[in-house]
Amino acid sequence: MSTIRRAVIPAAGLGSRLLPLTKAIPKEMLPVGDKPVIEHTVRELVDSGITDIAIVVSGGKAIIQDHFRPNPALVAQLRADGKTAYADAVEEVAELARQGHITYLDQHGPYGNGTPVLNAARSFGDEPVLVLWPDDVFVAEVPRAQQLIAAYERTGCPVLALMPMDPGDSQRYGVPVVKDDLGEGLLRITGLVEKPAPADAPSPYAAIGGYVVTPGVIDELREQTRRWYEDERNGQPVGEVYLTDAINAYASTREVYGQVIQGRWYDTGNPSGYIVAQMASALAHPEYGPVLRGLVDELDGRRPTPPRS
């Protein structure tokens, strides 16, 4: 069984749920705390031992590469101005990219989140690979990626990241069909039901951002894509190529697992989720947290507004 050392970050989406904020700024570069959201994902991967990260992009995303690229001139200027801490921070981001050996690919093919995975697959060989979305932020004692890797090492099979959900939220998620509970949050699943009504949800879990993808799932993606192009040539209505569809096809004859992730998940791809992630990051910061709590108290009227000088 191969050790997981590769990861794919699909970053070619339009960020339409956050328009007009994302009209000129890719959603992956919106800040959460003092870092763009995609940097949180890259850090999670590097902290989990990943040494090869492919970021799949589309037009207008060059700023992502600029963020991770070394900038010796800027560092030299900052050091000359005595701004050592800022210089160190800039260098540390470039070192992060070096440790993760980040490469960039342009997305080509049908719409859908399976396409960027297939675009990057030519370099996988027979290796498993992690797939993480760049608009998810996880706060956990053990990184989500590391929890997924541990589940793969236990099973040798594809793994989906799962979180407990409120039953009333089932129509927002893919919900796994659970066959066995192996303990420590590891579940054998037989597929996903997309956005079921609460009464029809097959389990109390939601599939969220994070997968271990194996070569068999890549083969299913190739078959989906082949059928997509065949339907297009025949003039039939065509949809998108989804990673979850490939996993469902794989699960019909082979084992797939879900790992219930221990930690807190923030989905920054929608306006309310982005605001919550910003607030949580600020509240956890040793400098900004007290300021924000003071502001909340002031706005709630729990203490008088200090007089203006």
N, C-alpha and C positions, 0 to 999 in steps of 0.2 A: 504494500500500500504506500503510495507516494506521500511525502510530506507536502503540505500546502505552503507554497512559497510565492504564488502569483495571485494577483487580484485585478479585477476590472471595475472601474468607476464609470458608469454611463453618464455623460455630462453634455449630451447633445440636445436636451429638451429646450423648449421655448420659454418655460416658466410662465405660462399664460395665466395661471391662477394668481400670480402676483403683479400682473400688469396694472398700471403703467410703470411700476417700480422697476420691472425687469426689461423695459423697452431698450435701454442702453447698457444696463449692467446685468450680466448673467446672474441667475439666481444662485449659482454656486459661489459667487463672490460677495454675496450679501454678508455683512458681518454678524456674527453671534459672539458677543463679548468682544475681545480684541483680535479675533481671527475670522477670516472668511469661512463660511460653513464648510467648503470642500477641504479646508486645511484640517478641520476636526476629523474628517473621514480619513485623510492621509495619515494623520498622527495615530489614529486608532489602528490602522493597518501596520504601520512601522512598529508600534508598541507590541503588536501581536506576532512579530517575526516575519512579516511579509517583505520580500526583497525585490519583487518585480511588480510594479503597478502600471497598468495601462489605463489612461484616461481617454475615453472616446468622446470627441467633441464635434461640433458643427460650426458653421460660420459665425463670426462675432464672439468667439470664445478665446481669442488670443490672450486676453488679459489673465486667464488662468495660468497659461504658460509663463507670462511675464511675472506673475506673483512668485512662482517657485524658482525662476531663473536666478543664478548668482548676479549680483550687481556690485562688482568691486569698486567702481567709481563712487557710488553712493556711500558704501562702507568707508572708503578713504575720506570722503568729505565729512562724514559724521564723526570719525575719529579725530580729524583735524580740528573740528569745532568742539571737541571735548565731550561729545554725546556718545559715550562708550556703550551705555546700555542699549541705545537705539541701534548702534552698529552691530552689537552682539545679536540682537533680535533679528536683524535682516540676515546676518550670516547663518543663524540657526535655522531659518526657513529653507535656505539653499542647501544646508546640510541634511535637512529632513528629506528633501527631494533626492539627494544623492543616496541616502540610505535606502529609500524606497525605489531607487532606480526608475524614476517616472519616465514613461514614454507617452506620446500622444498619437492618436489615430483619428482620422476624419471618418465620420459615420457615412456608410453607403448602404443602400438597400431599402426595404420596406419600412414604413413607420412601425413603431412598437419597441418595447424595452428588450425584446430578444435580439434585435438586430445588432446593437453595439457589442453584445456578448459574442455573437457569431463573427463580427468584424475582427475581434481580438483573438479568436480561437485558433487562428493559424499558428500561433506561437505556443499553444498549450501542449501539443503532443498528447500523451496519455496522462497528463497531470490533472488533478482536481484544481479548481480555482475558486476563489471567493468573489462574489459580486455584491458590492455595497452601493447604495444610492448616495449621491453627494448632498442631498437635502435632508438627510437624517442625522440627528445628533443624539448619541447615547451617552449617558452619564452612568458609569458602572464601576464597581471596584475591580472587576475583571472585565476587560474590553469585550464588547459583543463579538468582535471578530475572533477573539481567543476562545470564547465559549462555543462558537460554531466550529472552530478547528478541533476542539476537544471532542465534540459530538461526532465529527467525521472520523477522528482517530478511533473512536469507540465502535463505529458501525461500518466504515468503509463505503458509505452510501451518500447520495445527495441529502443535504440538510437544509431546512428552511428555518429562519428565525421566527419565533412565535412570541406573542405577548397575551396575557389574559385580557379579555375585553368585557365591557359592559354589554349584556345581551342586546340592549336597544341599539347598539352601534354596528350590528352585524352587517347591515346594508352598505357599510363603508369599506368592507374588507373582503379578502378571500379567507374563507373559514375552513380549516382542515378537518377531514374525516379521520378521526383517531381510531386506530385498531388496537394498539397496545400501549401501556404506560410502563416504561422500563425503569422509572425512578430518576431522581435528580433532574427532572424537567425534560427528559428525553422521551419522545413519543414516536411510535411507528404510525405513519399515516398512509392512507390509500388514495389521497387526492385532495383537491380543494374545491369548495363550492363558492363561486364568485357572488358576493353581495347578496346572501340569502336574507329573506325576511326573518325577524327574530324567532318566530315559531318554527322556522325550517333550518335554523343554524345547527349543523351537526356536532358542534363542540363549543366550549366557551373561550376559544382562542382565536386570535387574528394573526394571519401571516403578514409580517411587516418587512421593512427593508433589510435584506441580508440572506444570502444563499451560499451554500457550497455546491458548485456545479461540477459534475463528472463528465467524462467523455461521452457516456451514453445519452446524457441530456443534450449535449452539443449535437449529437447525431439527430435527435428529435427536432432541434432547431433547424438543422439543415433540411430535414424533410418538410417542415412547415414552410420554410422559405421557398423550397422547390415548388410546392403546391401553390404558394402565393403567386409566383411568376407564371405558372401554368394557367391559373385562373385569369390573371391579367391578360395574357395572350389570347385567351378564349373569350374575352369580353365579359367575364362574369364579375359580379361585385366582389371586391376584395377588401379585407379589413387590415388588421395589424398583426405583427408577429410578436407574441407574448411569451416571456420566459415561463410563466405559470402554466400555459397550455402545453409547453414542452415537458414540464415536470409532471403534469397530469398524465400525458401520454406514456411517459416513462413509468410512472407509478402503477399503470394498469397491469404491468407484467413483472415489475421489479420493486425492490424495497426502497422506500423514501422515508426520511425521518424529519421530525420537527424538534427544535430545541427551544424550550421556553426560556427567554433571556432574562437574567437577573439584572435589573437596572431600570433607569428611567429613559423613556423614548420621547424625543421632541421632533415632530415633523415640521420642518421649516418651509415646506413647499406650498403652504397655504397661509393666508394673512393672519388668522388667529393663532395658528401653530407657531408662526414666526415670532409674533409678539410674545407668546408664552416663553419661547426659547430665549429671547432677549432678556425678559424679566428674570427668568431662572438663573441665567448666566450672571446678570448684574447682582442679584441677591446673594449669590455665592462668592462674589468677589470681596476680598477683605477691605478694599477702599471704597468701592461703589455701593456695596450692600447697605452700610449704615446710612449713606446719603439717600438711597432709594426708599428705605424704610421710613426715614424722616419725612420724605415727600409724601408718602402714602398717608402717614399719620396727619400731616398738615392738611391734605386734601379731604381727609375724612372728618376733619374738625376735631380731632382728639387732642390737639394742642394748639395754642394760639400762634398765629403767624408772627414771626419776630418783626419788630419795627424796622423800617427801612432807614438807613443812615442818610 
